[in-house]
Amino acid sequence: MDLRPTSQQELLRRTVREFAEGEIGPSVMEWDEAEAFPHALVTKMAALGLMGIQFPEDYGGAGMSAIEYCICIEELARVCPSVSLSVAAHNGLCTSHIFMFGTEAQKQQYVVPLIKGEYLGAWGLTEPGAGSDAAAMRTVARRDGSDWVINGAKQFITHGSVGGAIVVMTVTDKAKGHRGISAFVLPMGTKGMRAGKKEHKLGMRASDTSEVIFEDCRVPADAMVGDEGQGFINTLQVLDAGRIGIAALAVGLAQGAYDCALKYAKERRQFGQPIASFQAIQWKLADMVTRIEAARLLTYRAAWMKDQGVVRTGRESSMAKLYSSEIAVRAAEESVQIHGGYGFTKDYPAEKFFRDVKLCTIGEGTSEIQRLVIARQLLGR
């Protein structure tokens, strides 16, 4: 396994970094304060291939590898974790689910326009009473003639009020437990479906999050994604890959927090010298960059395995997501500490990284769930 970047990957990193710094960086705090998703950015990101990073060129995708996907997500998160989160959810959840398990007709109807950036994709799994215990979901789809009728509510849905299509998990046979869960894809705004409460969040505020409510929402039989009863199994497969993206997001966020801390430490003077000359600050910086590099390597290993065609990367994805998210929290905290009082103000980016980072240990499976996944595989359960 050779994780040294190729010249093409180095070019990709520079390209996405320049785009993020030029097109996203100047407006980060404006979008954060307004809790507004930057819709105008979607077309620009699609032109770079960022709305269809790993999907085949036959569908309009960029055809990149899993490692290159990580590079893209990383570089976006280094500047704006909110935008990176939206890109990761669009690519790694909604679009991936349809591409992995949908029919060719569904791919043409949804995957192609999602990749073009014509609209954003949402993915509906979490419910008010079914977070980590996803199998406890209560959103139900019942047969009615040749159609299905969906009732229930999903919570904490990225792009829940701004997306153009959603993949939603429902109970189609309660008696079968997790083997009675099926997925459907439908356009946002379908009759009987509406966005509910918009969440006002601590961080990641420019990435839209809301409830999605279904009240006698009728969909045709061909809206089912994958086989009936396989929705939960397919969800786990989607999450295996999706967690690699969240790990990359955490690495990028940690890198951004480190970069601004290093810059500040070189500029800030106390006792007649830059604070970077003090051993206490040097050790903080050394620990930060070492942990970030370890997290990056864990993440790239999981991505490399995916590129090699390894069917299940659950343990490796969970390890990468667990470690990267937790060291990112530490890096963001240390960045604030190095900034001192200025780290507690909105005049410097450290404050925003500190608010944004906590979601990394919660979204797409909490740190506790990642430890559970890892432990179960170690014990053969």
The 8 nearest C-alpha neighbors of each residue, nearest first, counted from 0:
[[1, 2, 303, 300, 3, 304, 307, 299],
 [2, 0, 3, 4, 303, 300, 5, 299],
 [1, 3, 4, 0, 299, 296, 300, 303],
 [2, 4, 1, 5, 0, 8, 6, 9],
 [5, 3, 8, 2, 9, 6, 7, 1],
 [4, 6, 8, 7, 9, 3, 10, 2],
 [5, 7, 9, 8, 10, 4, 11, 3],
 [8, 6, 10, 5, 9, 11, 4, 12],
 [9, 7, 11, 5, 10, 6, 4, 12],
 [8, 10, 6, 12, 11, 7, 4, 5],
 [11, 9, 7, 13, 8, 12, 14, 6],
 [10, 12, 8, 14, 9, 13, 15, 7],
 [11, 13, 9, 15, 10, 14, 16, 8],
 [14, 12, 16, 10, 11, 15, 17, 9],
 [13, 15, 11, 17, 12, 16, 10, 18],
 [14, 16, 18, 12, 17, 13, 19, 11],
 [17, 15, 13, 19, 18, 74, 14, 12],
 [16, 18, 20, 14, 15, 19, 21, 13],
 [19, 17, 15, 21, 16, 22, 20, 14],
 [20, 18, 23, 16, 17, 22, 21, 75],
 [19, 21, 24, 17, 18, 23, 22, 16],
 [20, 22, 18, 19, 17, 23, 24, 25],
 [23, 21, 19, 18, 20, 24, 25, 26],
 [24, 22, 19, 26, 25, 20, 21, 27],
 [23, 25, 20, 27, 26, 78, 21, 19],
 [26, 24, 23, 27, 22, 21, 20, 28],
 [27, 25, 29, 24, 28, 23, 30, 22],
 [28, 26, 24, 30, 29, 25, 31, 23],
 [27, 29, 31, 30, 26, 32, 25, 345],
 [28, 30, 26, 32, 31, 27, 33, 25],
 [31, 29, 33, 35, 27, 28, 205, 32],
 [32, 30, 28, 34, 205, 204, 29, 33],
 [31, 33, 29, 30, 34, 28, 204, 35],
 [32, 34, 35, 30, 31, 29, 205, 204],
 [35, 33, 205, 204, 31, 32, 30, 36],
 [36, 34, 205, 33, 30, 37, 31, 207],
 [35, 37, 205, 206, 38, 207, 30, 34],
 [38, 36, 39, 40, 35, 30, 205, 41],
 [39, 37, 40, 41, 36, 42, 35, 161],
 [40, 38, 37, 41, 42, 43, 36, 44],
 [39, 41, 43, 38, 37, 42, 44, 22],
 [42, 40, 44, 43, 39, 38, 116, 45],
 [43, 41, 45, 44, 40, 116, 46, 39],
 [44, 42, 46, 40, 45, 41, 47, 39],
 [43, 45, 41, 47, 49, 46, 42, 40],
 [44, 46, 48, 50, 42, 47, 116, 49],
 [45, 47, 43, 44, 48, 42, 49, 115],
 [48, 46, 44, 45, 49, 43, 50, 15],
 [47, 49, 45, 61, 46, 50, 51, 52],
 [48, 50, 52, 44, 45, 51, 47, 86],
 [51, 49, 45, 114, 48, 52, 116, 90],
 [52, 50, 114, 60, 49, 54, 48, 53],
 [51, 53, 61, 49, 48, 63, 54, 50],
 [54, 52, 63, 62, 51, 64, 61, 68],
 [53, 55, 60, 62, 51, 52, 61, 56],
 [56, 54, 62, 60, 57, 58, 61, 53],
 [55, 57, 60, 59, 58, 62, 61, 54],
 [58, 56, 55, 59, 60, 54, 62, 111],
 [59, 57, 56, 111, 60, 55, 54, 110],
 [60, 58, 56, 57, 111, 114, 55, 61],
 [61, 59, 56, 54, 51, 55, 62, 58],
 [60, 62, 52, 48, 63, 56, 51, 53],
 [63, 61, 55, 53, 54, 60, 56, 52],
 [64, 62, 53, 61, 52, 67, 68, 65],
 [65, 63, 67, 66, 53, 68, 306, 62],
 [64, 66, 68, 302, 67, 306, 69, 305],
 [67, 65, 69, 302, 68, 64, 299, 303],
 [66, 68, 70, 64, 69, 65, 63, 71],
 [67, 69, 65, 71, 66, 70, 52, 64],
 [70, 68, 66, 72, 247, 67, 71, 73],
 [69, 71, 67, 73, 68, 72, 74, 12],
 [72, 70, 68, 74, 73, 69, 15, 75],
 [71, 73, 69, 75, 70, 248, 74, 83],
 [74, 72, 251, 70, 248, 76, 247, 71],
 [73, 75, 77, 71, 76, 16, 72, 251],
 [74, 76, 83, 72, 77, 73, 78, 19],
 [77, 75, 80, 79, 251, 83, 252, 73],
 [76, 78, 255, 251, 252, 74, 75, 254],
 [77, 79, 76, 75, 24, 19, 255, 20],
 [80, 78, 76, 81, 82, 75, 77, 27],
 [79, 81, 76, 83, 82, 84, 252, 203],
 [82, 80, 203, 206, 84, 83, 79, 205],
 [81, 83, 85, 84, 80, 79, 86, 206],
 [84, 82, 80, 76, 75, 86, 81, 85],
 [85, 83, 87, 81, 82, 86, 80, 88],
 [84, 86, 82, 88, 83, 87, 206, 89],
 [85, 87, 89, 83, 84, 88, 90, 82],
 [86, 88, 84, 90, 91, 85, 89, 83],
 [89, 87, 92, 85, 91, 86, 90, 84],
 [88, 90, 120, 86, 87, 93, 91, 85],
 [91, 89, 87, 94, 88, 92, 86, 95],
 [90, 92, 241, 95, 88, 87, 89, 93],
 [91, 93, 88, 95, 96, 94, 90, 89],
 [94, 92, 122, 120, 96, 121, 95, 89],
 [93, 95, 90, 97, 96, 92, 110, 98],
 [96, 94, 98, 91, 92, 97, 93, 99],
 [97, 95, 99, 93, 98, 94, 92, 100],
 [96, 98, 101, 94, 100, 95, 99, 106],
 [97, 99, 95, 96, 101, 100, 94, 106],
 [100, 98, 96, 97, 95, 101, 237, 94],
 [101, 99, 225, 97, 98, 96, 224, 102],
 [100, 102, 97, 224, 225, 98, 105, 99],
 [103, 101, 105, 104, 106, 100, 224, 225],
 [102, 104, 106, 105, 107, 101, 108, 98],
 [103, 105, 107, 102, 106, 108, 101, 109],
 [106, 104, 108, 102, 103, 107, 101, 109],
 [107, 105, 110, 103, 109, 104, 108, 98],
 [106, 108, 104, 105, 111, 109, 110, 103],
 [109, 107, 105, 106, 104, 110, 111, 112],
 [108, 110, 106, 111, 112, 107, 105, 113],
 [111, 109, 106, 113, 112, 94, 107, 114],
 [110, 112, 114, 113, 58, 107, 109, 115],
 [113, 111, 115, 117, 114, 110, 109, 116],
 [114, 112, 110, 116, 115, 111, 118, 117],
 [115, 113, 51, 50, 111, 116, 112, 110],
 [116, 114, 112, 113, 117, 45, 111, 50],
 [117, 115, 113, 118, 114, 45, 42, 41],
 [116, 118, 112, 115, 113, 119, 42, 114],
 [119, 117, 163, 116, 113, 162, 120, 112],
 [120, 118, 162, 163, 89, 113, 116, 121],
 [119, 121, 89, 164, 93, 162, 165, 163],
 [120, 122, 165, 158, 93, 162, 157, 164],
 [123, 121, 166, 93, 165, 167, 92, 124],
 [122, 124, 167, 166, 153, 156, 168, 125],
 [123, 125, 168, 167, 122, 126, 153, 133],
 [126, 124, 130, 154, 153, 129, 123, 133],
 [125, 127, 153, 129, 154, 128, 130, 152],
 [126, 128, 129, 154, 125, 130, 153, 152],
 [129, 127, 126, 130, 136, 135, 137, 125],
 [130, 128, 126, 133, 132, 136, 135, 127],
 [129, 131, 125, 132, 133, 126, 128, 127],
 [130, 132, 133, 129, 364, 368, 365, 125],
 [133, 131, 129, 130, 134, 135, 136, 128],
 [132, 134, 129, 135, 131, 130, 136, 125],
 [133, 135, 177, 136, 132, 129, 176, 231],
 [136, 134, 133, 129, 132, 137, 128, 177],
 [137, 135, 129, 134, 133, 138, 126, 128],
 [138, 136, 139, 151, 135, 170, 169, 126],
 [137, 139, 151, 169, 150, 136, 170, 152],
 [138, 140, 170, 169, 150, 149, 137, 171],
 [139, 141, 149, 171, 148, 169, 147, 170],
 [142, 140, 148, 147, 171, 139, 143, 149],
 [141, 143, 147, 146, 144, 148, 140, 145],
 [144, 142, 146, 147, 145, 141, 148, 217],
 [143, 145, 146, 142, 147, 220, 219, 141],
 [144, 146, 143, 220, 219, 147, 142, 218],
 [147, 145, 219, 220, 143, 144, 218, 142],
 [146, 148, 142, 218, 141, 143, 217, 140],
 [147, 149, 217, 140, 216, 141, 215, 218],
 [150, 148, 140, 216, 215, 139, 213, 217],
 [151, 149, 213, 214, 139, 215, 138, 140],
 [152, 150, 138, 213, 212, 139, 137, 214],
 [153, 151, 212, 211, 213, 138, 126, 154],
 [152, 154, 126, 211, 210, 125, 123, 212],
 [153, 155, 210, 126, 156, 125, 127, 209],
 [156, 154, 209, 208, 210, 157, 125, 153],
 [157, 155, 159, 208, 209, 154, 210, 123],
 [156, 158, 208, 159, 207, 121, 155, 209],
 [159, 157, 162, 161, 207, 121, 160, 208],
 [160, 158, 156, 209, 157, 208, 161, 211],
 [159, 161, 194, 158, 162, 209, 207, 208],
 [162, 160, 158, 159, 163, 207, 119, 36],
 [163, 161, 119, 158, 120, 164, 121, 159],
 [162, 164, 118, 187, 119, 186, 120, 161],
 [165, 163, 186, 187, 120, 185, 162, 121],
 [164, 166, 121, 122, 184, 185, 120, 167],
 [165, 167, 184, 122, 183, 123, 93, 121],
 [166, 168, 123, 183, 182, 122, 165, 124],
 [169, 167, 182, 124, 181, 123, 230, 183],
 [170, 168, 139, 138, 181, 180, 140, 182],
 [169, 171, 180, 139, 172, 179, 140, 138],
 [170, 172, 140, 179, 180, 139, 181, 141],
 [173, 171, 179, 174, 170, 175, 180, 176],
 [174, 172, 175, 176, 179, 170, 171, 180],
 [173, 175, 172, 176, 179, 178, 177, 171],
 [174, 176, 179, 178, 173, 172, 177, 180],
 [177, 175, 178, 179, 173, 174, 134, 172],
 [176, 178, 179, 134, 180, 231, 175, 228],
 [179, 177, 228, 175, 176, 180, 229, 231],
 [178, 180, 172, 228, 175, 177, 176, 171],
 [181, 179, 170, 228, 230, 169, 178, 171],
 [182, 180, 230, 228, 227, 169, 168, 229],
 [183, 181, 168, 230, 224, 167, 223, 169],
 [182, 184, 223, 224, 222, 167, 166, 168],
 [185, 183, 166, 222, 165, 167, 223, 224],
 [186, 184, 164, 165, 187, 222, 183, 166],
 [187, 185, 164, 189, 163, 188, 165, 184],
 [188, 186, 164, 163, 189, 165, 185, 162],
 [187, 189, 192, 186, 190, 193, 163, 191],
 [188, 190, 187, 192, 186, 191, 185, 216],
 [191, 189, 192, 216, 188, 217, 193, 215],
 [192, 190, 216, 214, 215, 213, 189, 193],
 [191, 193, 213, 190, 189, 212, 216, 188],
 [194, 192, 212, 211, 188, 195, 213, 191],
 [193, 195, 211, 160, 210, 212, 159, 209],
 [196, 194, 210, 211, 212, 209, 193, 197],
 [195, 197, 210, 209, 198, 194, 211, 208],
 [196, 198, 209, 208, 195, 199, 210, 160],
 [197, 199, 209, 208, 200, 196, 155, 210],
 [200, 198, 197, 201, 204, 34, 208, 202],
 [199, 201, 202, 198, 204, 203, 208, 34],
 [200, 202, 354, 199, 204, 203, 355, 357],
 [203, 201, 355, 354, 204, 200, 351, 356],
 [204, 202, 81, 355, 206, 205, 80, 200],
 [203, 205, 34, 202, 31, 206, 200, 81],
 [204, 206, 34, 36, 35, 31, 30, 81],
 [207, 205, 81, 204, 36, 203, 85, 82],
 [206, 208, 158, 157, 205, 36, 209, 159],
 [209, 207, 157, 156, 155, 198, 158, 159],
 [210, 208, 197, 159, 156, 155, 198, 196],
 [209, 211, 154, 195, 196, 153, 194, 155],
 [210, 212, 194, 153, 195, 152, 193, 159],
 [211, 213, 152, 193, 192, 194, 195, 151],
 [214, 212, 192, 150, 151, 216, 191, 152],
 [215, 213, 191, 150, 216, 192, 212, 151],
 [216, 214, 191, 150, 148, 149, 217, 213],
 [217, 215, 191, 149, 148, 214, 213, 192],
 [216, 218, 148, 147, 215, 149, 146, 219],
 [217, 219, 147, 146, 148, 222, 216, 220],
 [220, 218, 146, 221, 222, 147, 145, 217],
 [219, 221, 146, 222, 223, 145, 147, 218],
 [220, 222, 223, 219, 224, 218, 105, 183],
 [223, 221, 183, 220, 184, 219, 224, 218],
 [224, 222, 183, 221, 182, 220, 225, 184],
 [225, 223, 101, 183, 182, 100, 222, 184],
 [226, 224, 100, 101, 223, 227, 229, 230],
 [227, 225, 229, 228, 224, 181, 230, 223],
 [226, 228, 181, 229, 225, 230, 180, 223],
 [227, 229, 179, 180, 181, 178, 230, 226],
 [230, 228, 232, 226, 227, 231, 181, 233],
 [229, 231, 181, 182, 180, 233, 232, 228],
 [230, 232, 234, 233, 229, 180, 177, 235],
 [233, 231, 235, 229, 234, 230, 236, 178],
 [232, 234, 236, 230, 231, 235, 229, 237],
 [235, 233, 231, 237, 236, 232, 230, 238],
 [234, 236, 238, 232, 233, 237, 239, 231],
 [237, 235, 233, 239, 234, 238, 232, 240],
 [236, 238, 234, 235, 239, 240, 241, 96],
 [239, 237, 241, 235, 240, 236, 242, 234],
 [240, 238, 236, 313, 237, 241, 242, 316],
 [239, 241, 238, 242, 243, 237, 236, 316],
 [242, 240, 238, 91, 244, 243, 239, 237],
 [241, 243, 245, 244, 240, 239, 238, 316],
 [242, 244, 246, 241, 316, 240, 245, 247],
 [243, 245, 247, 242, 241, 246, 69, 87],
 [246, 244, 248, 242, 247, 243, 249, 320],
 [245, 247, 320, 243, 249, 244, 248, 323],
 [248, 246, 250, 244, 69, 73, 245, 249],
 [247, 249, 245, 251, 73, 246, 250, 76],
 [250, 248, 252, 246, 324, 247, 251, 323],
 [251, 249, 247, 253, 248, 252, 323, 254],
 [252, 250, 73, 77, 76, 254, 248, 253],
 [251, 253, 77, 249, 76, 255, 254, 250],
 [254, 252, 327, 256, 250, 251, 255, 330],
 [255, 253, 251, 257, 252, 256, 77, 258],
 [254, 256, 77, 252, 258, 257, 253, 251],
 [257, 255, 253, 331, 254, 259, 258, 334],
 [258, 256, 260, 254, 255, 259, 261, 253],
 [259, 257, 255, 261, 260, 256, 254, 262],
 [258, 260, 262, 261, 256, 257, 263, 255],
 [261, 259, 257, 334, 263, 258, 262, 264],
 [262, 260, 264, 258, 259, 263, 257, 265],
 [263, 261, 259, 265, 260, 264, 258, 266],
 [262, 264, 266, 260, 265, 261, 267, 259],
 [265, 263, 275, 261, 274, 267, 266, 262],
 [264, 266, 275, 262, 263, 273, 267, 261],
 [267, 265, 263, 264, 273, 268, 262, 274],
 [266, 268, 273, 264, 263, 265, 274, 269],
 [269, 267, 273, 272, 274, 271, 266, 270],
 [270, 268, 271, 272, 274, 273, 267, 277],
 [269, 271, 272, 268, 273, 274, 277, 267],
 [270, 272, 269, 268, 273, 274, 267, 276],
 [271, 273, 268, 269, 270, 274, 276, 267],
 [274, 272, 268, 275, 267, 265, 276, 266],
 [273, 275, 276, 264, 277, 268, 267, 269],
 [276, 274, 264, 273, 265, 277, 280, 281],
 [277, 275, 274, 273, 278, 272, 281, 280],
 [278, 276, 275, 274, 279, 280, 281, 273],
 [277, 279, 281, 280, 282, 276, 275, 283],
 [280, 278, 282, 277, 281, 283, 275, 276],
 [281, 279, 283, 278, 282, 277, 275, 284],
 [282, 280, 278, 284, 283, 279, 275, 285],
 [283, 281, 285, 284, 279, 280, 286, 278],
 [282, 284, 280, 286, 281, 285, 287, 279],
 [283, 285, 287, 281, 282, 286, 288, 280],
 [286, 284, 282, 288, 287, 283, 281, 289],
 [287, 285, 289, 283, 284, 288, 282, 290],
 [288, 286, 284, 290, 285, 289, 330, 283],
 [287, 289, 291, 285, 290, 286, 292, 284],
 [290, 288, 286, 292, 291, 287, 285, 293],
 [289, 291, 293, 287, 292, 288, 294, 286],
 [292, 290, 288, 294, 293, 289, 295, 287],
 [291, 293, 295, 289, 294, 290, 288, 296],
 [294, 292, 290, 296, 295, 291, 289, 297],
 [295, 293, 323, 291, 297, 292, 296, 290],
 [294, 296, 292, 298, 293, 297, 299, 291],
 [295, 297, 299, 293, 298, 294, 300, 292],
 [298, 296, 294, 319, 300, 295, 299, 293],
 [299, 297, 319, 295, 301, 296, 300, 294],
 [298, 300, 302, 296, 301, 297, 303, 66],
 [299, 301, 303, 297, 302, 298, 296, 304],
 [300, 302, 304, 298, 315, 299, 303, 316],
 [301, 303, 299, 65, 305, 66, 300, 304],
 [304, 302, 306, 300, 305, 301, 299, 307],
 [305, 303, 307, 301, 306, 302, 309, 300],
 [304, 306, 302, 308, 307, 303, 309, 301],
 [305, 307, 303, 304, 308, 65, 302, 64],
 [308, 306, 304, 305, 309, 303, 302, 310],
 [307, 309, 305, 306, 310, 304, 303, 311],
 [310, 308, 305, 304, 307, 311, 312, 306],
 [309, 311, 308, 312, 305, 304, 236, 307],
 [312, 310, 313, 309, 239, 236, 305, 314],
 [311, 313, 315, 314, 316, 239, 310, 309],
 [314, 312, 239, 316, 311, 315, 317, 372],
 [315, 313, 317, 373, 316, 312, 318, 372],
 [314, 316, 318, 301, 312, 317, 313, 319],
 [317, 315, 319, 313, 243, 318, 314, 301],
 [316, 318, 320, 369, 314, 319, 315, 321],
 [319, 317, 315, 321, 316, 320, 322, 314],
 [320, 318, 298, 316, 297, 317, 322, 321],
 [319, 321, 246, 317, 323, 318, 322, 242],
 [322, 320, 318, 366, 324, 319, 323, 317],
 [321, 323, 325, 319, 324, 320, 318, 326],
 [324, 322, 294, 320, 326, 246, 325, 249],
 [325, 323, 327, 359, 249, 360, 321, 322],
 [324, 326, 328, 327, 322, 323, 321, 360],
 [325, 327, 329, 328, 323, 324, 330, 322],
 [328, 326, 253, 330, 324, 325, 329, 249],
 [329, 327, 325, 331, 326, 330, 356, 332],
 [328, 330, 326, 332, 327, 331, 333, 325],
 [331, 329, 327, 333, 332, 328, 253, 287],
 [332, 330, 353, 334, 328, 256, 333, 329],
 [331, 333, 329, 335, 334, 330, 353, 328],
 [334, 332, 336, 330, 335, 331, 337, 329],
 [333, 335, 331, 260, 337, 336, 332, 256],
 [334, 336, 342, 338, 332, 333, 349, 337],
 [337, 335, 333, 339, 338, 334, 332, 342],
 [338, 336, 334, 339, 335, 333, 260, 280],
 [337, 339, 342, 335, 336, 341, 334, 340],
 [340, 338, 336, 337, 342, 341, 335, 343],
 [339, 341, 342, 343, 338, 344, 336, 335],
 [340, 342, 343, 344, 338, 339, 347, 346],
 [343, 341, 335, 338, 340, 339, 344, 350],
 [342, 344, 341, 340, 350, 335, 345, 339],
 [345, 343, 341, 346, 342, 350, 347, 340],
 [344, 346, 347, 350, 348, 343, 351, 342],
 [345, 347, 344, 348, 341, 342, 350, 343],
 [346, 348, 345, 349, 342, 350, 344, 341],
 [349, 347, 351, 350, 352, 345, 346, 259],
 [350, 348, 352, 335, 351, 347, 342, 334],
 [351, 349, 353, 348, 342, 352, 343, 345],
 [350, 352, 354, 353, 348, 349, 355, 202],
 [351, 353, 355, 349, 354, 350, 356, 331],
 [354, 352, 331, 350, 351, 356, 355, 332],
 [355, 353, 202, 351, 352, 356, 201, 350],
 [356, 354, 202, 203, 352, 353, 357, 351],
 [357, 355, 358, 353, 359, 328, 354, 352],
 [356, 358, 359, 360, 355, 328, 354, 361],
 [357, 359, 361, 360, 356, 362, 355, 202],
 [358, 360, 324, 357, 361, 356, 362, 249],
 [359, 361, 324, 358, 365, 366, 357, 362],
 [362, 360, 365, 358, 359, 364, 366, 363],
 [361, 363, 364, 358, 359, 365, 360, 245],
 [364, 362, 242, 361, 365, 238, 241, 245],
 [363, 365, 362, 368, 361, 369, 131, 366],
 [366, 364, 361, 368, 367, 360, 362, 369],
 [365, 367, 369, 360, 368, 321, 370, 361],
 [366, 368, 370, 365, 369, 371, 364, 321],
 [367, 369, 371, 365, 370, 366, 364, 372],
 [370, 368, 366, 372, 317, 371, 367, 321],
 [371, 369, 373, 367, 368, 372, 374, 366],
 [370, 372, 368, 374, 369, 373, 375, 367],
 [373, 371, 369, 375, 370, 374, 368, 376],
 [374, 372, 370, 314, 376, 371, 375, 369],
 [375, 373, 377, 371, 376, 372, 370, 378],
 [376, 374, 380, 378, 372, 377, 373, 379],
 [375, 377, 379, 373, 378, 374, 380, 372],
 [376, 378, 374, 375, 379, 373, 380, 314],
 [377, 379, 375, 376, 380, 374, 373, 372],
 [380, 378, 376, 377, 375, 374, 373, 372],
 [379, 375, 378, 376, 377, 374, 372, 373]]
